[in-house]
Amino acid sequence: MIVVTGARGVVGQPLCQRLAGEARHYTSVSRQAGGASTHSSSHLQWDLSEVPSAKIEQQLSGATSLIHCAPIWLLPVHFDAFAKAGINNMVVFSSTSVISKQQTVDASEQQLVTQLSQSEDAVKRLCLSHGIRLTILRPSLIYGYGRDQNVSHIAKFITRFGFMVLVGKASGLRQPVHADDLVNLALNAIDAVATENNQQRTYNVAGKDVLSYREMVTRIFQGLKRPVRILSIPLWLFRPALALAAKVSKFSYTPEMATRMNQDMNYDYSAAVTDLGFSPQGFLEQPERDLRP
């Protein structure tokens, strides 16, 4: 049985849909109540910030694999419960933010980098001590089905206001990766020979297309079938614009995020191709699916 944490998230939800479609035996875990269970699935309403009850531990019993789509820092504290259940194979999602935000001066982003780094180290150490195979996946800029916190936020801003504001040339490179590609990769990793014999592997994963931030935004305009209206302004002027945008919408860029519009954040994912058969799709191949409100 496969346990999927973060089952209502941008990756967890399509993952559970895939498992259900293939009639694979799995248990979904989320803070929210689940839908009707089937002969091949069950649901645990469990907030991972809380200690699992005896009933939850009982329901986990017999699991063999974990795909952890919830924040990685929620995993170490529950490690004993998962190991006790019988899990011997883990695929855990982290983020390339652990690399790209190393030099950030934003306090909240510094905290994120620390959480990611320390959590990765803890999970590796715990898997080694318990003899559990481990694959850590670090995706970059996840999008899909209008449920993400990246592309969909830009699309919503464009839909509401008809334009987008960028800093300077916005020439920093990006590789948005679709949630479905991460689903494929996670399932491949569960069965991959590369993770046998208690090995631990970490993979940076990204989308097929390498785009400048400006090109990425342009494609979102095109996917929405809207005229491309981009206003380029210097960073010093962008800061008060951020404050205004925060007041009139849920669009929440920070000055650090604005600065990174001109910083490259692209990654070599060839190891995931070789070891796990990773084959990502191009950016916004199906805009009607991925830019929906």
N, C-alpha and C positions, 0 to 999 in steps of 0.2 A: 504493500500500500504506500502511496505517495502522500505526504502531508504538504499542503501549500499554505504558507502563511502570507498575510497581506492579500487575501483572496479577492478583495474588492478594489485593488489598486490597478494602476495602468497596465501592469504586466500580469498581476495575479488573476484578474478577471478573464482576459482572453486565454490564459493558461488553463484555468478551470473549464472554460468552454471547450477547449481542445481535448482535454482529458475526458470530459463527458461525451464528446462526439466520438471518441475512440473507445468508449466504454471501458476505460481504464479505472482501476480501483483507486480512489483517492479520498482524502478528507480535506476540506477547505477550512481555513481558520481566519476569522476576522472579528472585529469588535461588534459588527452588526449581525442581526439575525439572518440566517440563510434562507434560501428557498427550500422547496421540497427536496428531500433526499431521494436517491434512486438506489437500485440494487448495486450500483458500482460507486456510489458517492455518499458522503455524509458531511455534515457541517458542524464546526465547533464555534460557538460564540464566545470568544476569549480575547480580552484586551491584554496584549503581551506586556503591558506595563504592570500587570498584576500577577501575583503568584498563582499557578494553576491549581485548581481544586482537585481533590481525589477523583472526582468524576471525570474531569478532563484528562487526567493522567491515564485513567482506565480506558477512555475512548481512543487515546493515542496508541495504546498497546497493540503490537503487531505491525506497526509501521516499519518500513524498511528504508525509505528515502524521504528526504526533506528538500523542498525547493522554497527557500526563504526569500520572499518578495517584499517583506516588511523591512523597515530600517534595520540595518545590520547590527546596530548597537542594542537592539532589543533581544538578540539571540543569546549572547553568552550567559546571561543570568538563568536562562531556561535550559541550558545545555544538558544538565543531568537528567531532566525530565525526558528530553528527546532521546538521549542515549539509553535510558532505562526502558523506553518504549520498544527499542530494538533497531533504531535507525543506524545504518552503517554507511550511508552515502548521502552527502549533502551538496547541494548547489545553492550558493549564497550570493545574492546581489549586493554589490557595493556601488561605487561610483568613481568615474575618472576625476571627480572633484578632488579626490585625495591627491591627485597630481597637479591639476590645473590651478588650484587655489592655494598652493603652498606659500606663495609670496603675498597673499592678500593682507591688507591692513584693516579690513572690516572685522570687528570682533565676533560677530555671529558666524562669519565664514571661517574664521580661525577655529572657532569651536567645532564647526562641522568637520574640518580637516582632522582635528584631533580625535573626534568621535569615530570617524571612518578608519583612521590609521590604527588607533588603539583597539577598535573592535575587530578589524582584520587580524591583527596580531593575536588577540584573545581567541578568536575562532580557530585559527591555525594551531595554536598551542593546545586547545581543548580537543580538537580532532586528532591531533597526534597522540595525546595521552589516552584517548578512548579507542584508537585504532579505526577511526572513521575516515573514509575517502572524502576529499574536499575539492570542490571547484568554486573559486570565487570569480564572479563575472562583474567587470566594471564597465557598465554602459555609459555612453556619452549622449546627452540631450535626447532623452526618450520622448517619442510622440506616438499618437495613434488614437483613432476613434473619438477625437475631440475631448479626451479625458485627461490629457497630460497638463503639466504646469509650465510648459515651454511654448511650443508652437501654437497650441490652442489659445493661450493668453494673447499672443500677438494677433491671431486671427480675430479674436473677440474685440480687441482694440480697433483693428482696421474696420471691422463690420460696424462698430458703433460710430467711429469718428471719420472714417473714409481716408485716413492718412496714417503715416507712421513716422516717428521722429528717431533719427539715428545720430550717433556721434561721429563727426568727420566722415571719412570714407567708409567706415564700418567694414574694414577689409579683413578682419580676423577670420580665419578658416573654421568651419564647423562641419560636423558629420552627423546629422540627426539620424537616430536609429529607431526603426519602427518596433512597436511592442510585439508584433507577431514574429519578427526575426529573433527577438529575445526568447519568446516561447519556444521556437524551434531549437534554439541553442541550448536552453535549459534542459529540454527533453533529450537532446543528443548527449549532453554532459552526464545525465543520469545513467545512461547506458554505455558511455564511452570507455573503450579499453584504456585510454590515456589516464583515467582516474583509478585504475585498479592498483592493487598492492599497496594500499594506504598512501598513495601519492597525493600531493597537494599541488594544484595548479591555479594560477591567477591569470586571467585574460582581460586585456582591454578590448572592448568591442564597440564598434561604431558603424554608421551607415555607409552605403556604397558610394554616395556622392560627396565629394569634398567641395564645399561652397563657402564663399565669403558670407559674412553675416548679412551684407546687403543683398547678395544673390538669394540667400535663404528667404529673406523678407519679400523680395520680388516674387519668388515662386508662390508664397502664400497669397499675395495679391492676385496672382494669376489663377491660383486654385479657387479663390473666392469669386473669380470673374469680375474683379474690380479694377478700375484704372490704377496704375501704379503711381501713387503720390507719396513720395518720400521727402521729408524735410531734413536736411543735414545741418547740424549746428555744432559749435565747439563745445567741449566738455564743460567749460565754465558756465555756459548758458544752459546746458542740459540739466544741471543740478536743480535750479528752480522749476524747470519744466517737470522734473520727476515729482517734486512736491505737489505740483498742481495735478498731475496725472493720478497721484495717489488719492487725491480728494474727490475726483470725479469718476474714478473707475477702480476696479480691483487690480489694475496693472501696477505691479510693485517692483520696479527696477530699483536697485541701489546704485550709488555712484560707482562702486566697484564693478558691478555688472555692466554699467555703461562703458567704463574704461576697457573692459575685456572685449567690447565689440571690435576693437582693432588689434586684438591679440589672437594668435593662432591657437586653436584647441582641437586639433585633429590628431588621430592616433593610428598606429600600426596595429591592425588586427589579424595579421597573417598567421599568427600562432593558432588563433581560434579557427581559421580556415583549415589549417593542416591537421590539427588534433580533433576538431569537433565538427568539421564540415560546414562551418558558418558561411552563409551565402546571403548577405543582406540585400534588400531591395533599394531602388533609387528613391530619392526624397519626393514625397507626395505623388506617388504613382496613381493613387486613388483619392484625389482631394475631396470628393463628395463624401467619402467614408471618414476621412481623418480631420476635416475642418468643420464638421457638423456641430451645431450649437449644443 
